[in-house]
Amino acid sequence: MQSKGEIICITEQGDIIGRFPHTPQMGTTVIDKRKQNLGVVAWIFGPAERPFVEIKTGFEPQRRISILNEPIYQEEI
């Protein structure tokens, strides 16, 4: 099962800042709607009731721009 999240922004360093209804664990894999790997949760910050997550990516700048406004999913264990 997967939990659907949203992309808030993409940082200058190319990382994704997002939110999920349920806070993922550090190291959780994040995928797009085509089930392609976007990266892993590297940092959790912000309000405890609905924190932000930083997702470390490893793809080109053009790919980062193309995922704006797209849903993201966390792989559940």
C-alpha positions in Angstrom: 0.0 0.0 0.0 1.2 3.5 -0.7 0.5 6.9 0.8 -0.1 9.8 -1.6 1.7 13.1 -0.9 2.3 16.4 -2.6 5.4 18.3 -3.8 5.6 21.7 -2.1 8.7 22.9 -3.9 12.1 21.9 -5.3 15.1 23.4 -3.7 18.1 25.1 -5.5 20.1 22.0 -4.6 17.5 19.8 -6.5 15.9 18.2 -3.5 12.1 17.8 -3.2 10.2 19.3 -0.3 6.9 17.5 0.2 4.2 16.4 2.6 2.4 13.2 3.3 -0.8 12.6 5.3 1.2 10.1 7.5 4.8 11.0 8.3 7.2 8.5 6.6 10.3 7.2 8.2 13.8 8.4 7.3 15.1 6.4 4.4 11.6 5.7 3.0 11.6 5.4 -0.8 9.5 8.0 -2.7 8.1 7.2 -6.1 6.0 9.0 -8.7 2.7 7.9 -10.3 4.6 5.7 -12.8 6.2 4.0 -9.8 9.6 5.4 -10.8 12.0 6.1 -7.9 12.3 9.8 -7.1 14.6 9.5 -4.0 14.6 8.8 -0.3 13.3 10.8 2.7 16.4 12.4 4.2 15.0 14.9 6.6 11.7 15.5 8.5 11.0 19.0 9.8 8.2 21.5 10.6 5.0 21.1 12.6 4.6 17.8 14.4 1.0 17.3 13.2 1.9 17.5 9.5 5.6 17.9 8.9 7.5 18.5 5.7 9.9 16.0 4.3 13.1 16.5 2.3 13.6 13.9 -0.4 17.1 13.5 -1.8 17.0 13.0 -5.5 19.7 12.1 -8.0 18.2 13.2 -11.4 18.7 16.0 -13.9 17.2 19.5 -13.4 14.8 19.0 -16.3 13.3 15.9 -14.6 12.9 17.9 -11.4 10.8 20.6 -13.1 8.7 18.0 -14.9 7.4 16.5 -11.6 6.1 19.8 -10.2 2.3 19.5 -9.5 2.5 15.7 -9.7 1.5 13.4 -6.9 4.2 11.5 -5.0 3.9 8.3 -3.0 5.8 6.7 -0.2 6.4 3.0 -0.4 4.9 1.4 2.7 6.5 -1.6 4.4 
